[in-house]
Amino acid sequence: GGGGAAASSTTADLTAKIEQLQSENADVFAIPDYFVYMSRAFSTLEGIGLSSDSNYAILKECFPYLAKRLLSDDSPRARGALRTLLYGGGDELSLSRLSEVASGLESYTTSTT
């Protein structure tokens, strides 16, 4: 990129907010250490990606794997996550989200075969 402002990592922003919530509410809940370490790692990777592409988002890179997991895992938790992804909070199927999940699965399948 040119002389514009540095791109912001949404993963780093989210990680910072989660850590702030935990420190402010330590008597109410605790975030598992592994979650904090993983989110920091994702933030670092996203920062590296953003240094060369201001539109980079690590979650976009993870989406093909996520789509595969959500479509192949029969657990109630995975089914609920898939329903939330496809329907949001309502009762109407989002065709654009369905298309994204199908494309993600196709991308994952292509890259692993």
N, C-alpha and C positions, 0 to 999 in steps of 0.2 A: 504494500500500500504506500501511499504518498505521505504527505505531511499532516494527515488527519490524526485525530485522537486514537489511541490504542483501542482495539476491540476488547470488549468486556467478556469475561468468561462467566456464563450463567451458572456453570457448575461450581466455580469458585464462589460466586455470590451466594448460591444456595448452601454450600458448605459453611460459609461464614455465618449465615443466618441460623443454621441448625446448631452450630457451636455456641452462638450467642444465646439461643433459647435454652440450651442445656445449662449454660453457666448461670443464667438468670433464674432457672427453675430446677436447680439440682436436687431440691427436696421433693420434687414431684415426679420427675422421670430422668432416666439416663440413656444416652445413646451408646450402643455397644462400641467398644474400641475399634473392632474390625470395620464397622460402618464409617467411622471417622477416617480411618486410614485409607480405606478404599475411595472415599469421596475426595480426599486430598490427592491421592494418586490420579484420579480422573481429572481433577482441577489442573494438576501439573501437565498432564498429557494434552488437555484442551488448550492450555496456555502455549505450549509448544506449537500446536496446530494453528492457533490464532496468530502466531508470529509470522507465519507465511501465507495464511489465508484468513482474512478478516471475517469470512462467513463460516468458518469451521465450527462444528459442534460435535463433540465426542458422542453425544447421544444419537446423532444421525448415523454415526459409524457403528454403533451397537445395535441399532434398530433391526437389521436383518436377523441377528441372533435372537433378539427379544421376540420377534415375530414367530420364529421357529419354535421357541420355547412355549409361547402362549398357545400356539396351535397344536402342539404335540403333548402338552402336559394336561392330564385329566383331573388334577387335584382341584378341589373347590376353590382354593386360593387363586390358582391360575385361571380358572374359568371366570371367576369374578373380575380379575384384572382384564381379561379379554373383553368381557361384557362392558366394563367401564370404558375401555379404549374405543370400542366400536359404537357404543350408544351414548357415551358421555353420561350425564345424569338423567337423561330422559328415556323415552320408549321408542324413539325413532333411530333406525340404523343410519349411521353416517357413511354414505357410499365412498366419500373421499378417504376416510380412515380405513375402510375395508380395502380399498385399492392400495393404500400405503402398506397395509399388513401383507397383502398378497404380493406386492412388489418386493417387500422385505424378505419374505419367505423365498421368492424366486431368486433373489440376489444371494441369499445364504446358501441355497441349494446349489447354485451355479458355482459359487466360490469354494465349496467343499467337496465337489465331485470331480 
